[in-house]
């Protein structure tokens, strides 16, 4: 009997890991890092909840670190099999995984220097290099064999460059078993990338639910909020910090800023992308124009680069980054998106105590992260081992998320009522996941589960 064990992102958003066991072997769907309080994430990112010998193949939905970032740990522990992904995902992993290893090493050094408790990082750059050697690239809509009796096809998920809906067809001792994993599902009409492909009818569906209990602001409202933030910060002589994922969010922000500039709605201000990873990721996105949507291709045809903005500067060296501490106006885009690592931490250490400055949260902040503490209005927050009083303004612009919201998810999945035997709702905090599970039941799905960490289900 086929089984699925939910090893991560079960009633939680980060650390996506699901182990599918069928007659042909064991397939791990995603292998992401858990993000949140260090005392909890360190353990989860070392132990993984499985032994590498249990895994015969890995199929990766996309490159975001909460879906891919524990792959080098799996390899460090002994996994030597294939890691299947789309071509663009492989290109991004060549940037994201080395960056993840370097950030972990730098954070450990910083904590050690300041006398804080330190545990060795879960992996080093040598483990990343081995991981990249195990990547197997595939095109969209090109079925391939994962294991004997297990075939896979990647469908467009529209979330970030290279993101895929994972469509698995299994021969389970003569019984056909069709399993679909949404990964992170994107939104229709979202900038730059193509819309998600339709989700096919299947026996078992694993669906994300990050925004399963809420609806995003319209795109026009997002641009108005971004425009207002820039005018407000300029008026009071402050700067704007935007914690942004290097892949996806950074490029979409540049795209939106370019639209506002071309329409004359914002002044030309200094805009820094302070993340070498974001800089390289922007180049990778620009190189995959075949994955752009019609609007982005039209901007290109009109002679504009949709990812370039007047006043934009890409910051590379640590010295250039440190120099931004003395900049009192402009907009700084920096990683990581949940404020858990990277250069954004140093900029926050300067700005959180300044009433003139504005922190603009443009994406989901998982429970326990520094970003979530800022959004929730904590009076003091920990940054790099020290506590800081929060005096800056913090605003949230929810509509910039590349995740489908409740309505998007229902539009994608709702038509499958009666055509899916079982649904498992994952990759959502408990309230969101349970709310979306109820919504699916309301539209006619008979068997909907919200698994907990470690839960094992026969399918």
Residue, then its C-alpha position, 0 to 999 in steps of 0.5 A: x500500500x502506498x504511503x505519504x509521510x509529512x516530514x515538514x511544512x505540516x501546519x507550518x509554512x517552512x521546511x517543506x518535506x513529504x515522503x511518498x512510498x510506493x512499490x517502486x521506492x521512496x520519493x521525497x517531495x522537496x527538502x526545505x530548511x525550517x525557518x524561525x527561532x534558532x533553537x527550533x530550526x537548528x534541530x529540525x534542519x539537522x535531523x530532517x525526520x528521515x534517514x538518507x537510505x530511506x530516499x530513492x529519489x528527490x523531486x523538487x517543486x522549486x528553488x526557494x530555500x524553504x523547499x530546497x535548502x536542506x538538500x545539502x544536509x541530506x547529501x551530507x548525511x549520505x544521499x547520493x541519488x538524483x534530485x529532479x527539477x526544472x532547468x530554471x530551478x537548477x540555475x537558481x539552485x546554483x546561486x541559492x544553495x552556496x549562498x545558504x551555506x555561506x550565510x550559515x557560516x557567517x552567522x556562526x562566526x558572528x555569534x562566536x565573535x560576540x560570545x553567543x552559543x554556536x552550533x556548527x552549520x548543518x552543511x558546508x560549501x563542499x556539501x552544496x557542490x555535491x548536491x549540485x552535481x546530483x541535479x537532473x534537469x527537466x523541461x516543463x511538460x516533458x514526462x520522465x522516469x523517477x523510479x521504476x514504475x514512477x513517472x513525473x511531469x512538471x507543470x507550470x506553477x507560476x510562483x517563481x522562475x522554474x516553479x512546478x506543480x509535480x504530477x506523479x503517475x505511479x504503478x502501485x503493484x498493478x494499481x495506477x496511483x496518480x499523485x499531484x503536489x502543488x508546491x507553492x502555487x502562483x497567482x493568475x495575472x501576476x507580473x513577469x511569469x506565466x500563469x499556473x497550468x490547470x491542476x489535473x484530476x488525481x487520486x491524491x492531491x497535496x496542496x499548499x495553503x499559505x494564504x488559505x484563509x485570506x484574500x490579497x489586495x488587488x494589484x492596483x492597491x499594491x502599487x498605490x501602497x508602494x507609491x504612498x510609502x515612497x512619498x511618505x518616507x521622502x517627506x519625513x527624510x527617512x529611508x525604506x527597508x524592504x526585506x525581500x526574497x532574492x528570487x521572485x519578490x525582488x524582481x517583482x518589486x523592481x518591475x512594480x517600481x519601473x511601472x510607477x516610474x514610467x507612469x510618473x507616479x514616483x520620483x527618481x530616488x536611490x534604489x539599492x539591491x543590497x544582496x549579491x544573490x539578488x543581483x545574480x538571481x535578477x540576471x538569471x530571471x532576465x535570461x529566462x525570457x521564454x518563461x515571461x508572460x505577455x505583458x513582460x514581453x510587451x515591455x521588452x518589445x517597447x524597448x524597456x527592460x522590465x527589471x531595470x529602474x532609474x536610480x537603481x544600483x546593485x551593491x556587491x561588496x561588504x564595504x559598499x553594503x556598510x556604506x549604506x548605513x550612512x544613507x538617510x533616504x532612498x529604498x534598500x531591497x535586501x535579503x532575506x525576506x523573513x529577516x532571518x539572515x543576510x544583509x537586511x539584519x545589519x540595515x535593520x539594526x540601523x533603522x529600527x530605532x529611527x522614527x523617520x525610517x520605514x520597514x515595508x513587509x511585502x511577503x509572508x513572515x512565518x511565525x517566530x521569524x524576526x520579520x513576523x515580530x516586526x509585523x506583529x508590533x513587538x516593542x523590542x526585537x533581537x537582531x544579531x544577538x542584541x535587542x533593539x527598541x522598535x521606533x521605526x514605522x512598519x507597514x505590510x503590503x500583502x498583495x505582493x505575495x507570489x502565493x495564491x490566496x484563498x480565492x486563487x486556490x479555490x479557483x484552481x482546485x475547486x473544479x476538481x471536487x469529485x475528481x480527487x479521492x483525497x486532499x492533504x492541505x500542507x504548507x500553511x500555518x494551522x489556522x490557514x490550513x484548517x480554514x482552507x480545508x473547511x473551504x474545500x469541504x464546503x465546495x464538495x471534497x469528501x476527504x480532506x486532511x490537515x496532517x501534523x508533523x510526522x503523520x503517516x497516511x496510507x493512500 
